[in-house]
Amino acid sequence: MPPIKISSLFVCLMGASALTGCAVGPQPTWTDLGPGGIATKKGQIACYTDANIIDGKRLEGTLCATPSSGFLSDGEPTVIARMGYGQKYTLELSKTLAGFELPFGDKKGVLKCNPMKTEPGKTMPESFCTLTVNGQKLVSAKILFGGM
């Protein structure tokens, strides 16, 4: 083989082995980091991820938030819930106050947030949201809605 083909083959094999190595690395084992904190900015989404044991299996969940749901920053604050790397749900904060049911395959998720409040001396309104799966807490976070 000419030297160029051998080096090309070598580069391809190294690239393939590097990608394969990433996919078969050790699985994370951490759980229950506790309630997180999310501070949003106008035009951006901020997130927090935690993991817990749900029905005997470690699952990761993510809560994200943005200070407005509409185009050009009009609309109410939005919360996004995701379990693992699967389907995500984007909801206006007001829809989560009574608890909003989210189907995650064979599991039942519920996203519930407290009404938004502003504490004396603070300029950013806040809420506290929890995502439960099959009645067990997956992830929770205090959300500061900035840039509203």
Buried (B, 14 or more C-beta within 10 A) or exposed (E): EEEEEEEEEEEEEEEEEEEEEEEEEEEEEEEEEEBBEBBBEEEEBBBBBBBBEBEEEEBBBBBBBBBBBEEEEEEBBBBBBBBEEEEEBEBBBEBBEEEBEBEBEEBEBBBBBBEBEEEEEEEBBBBBBBBBBBEEBBBBBBBBBBBB
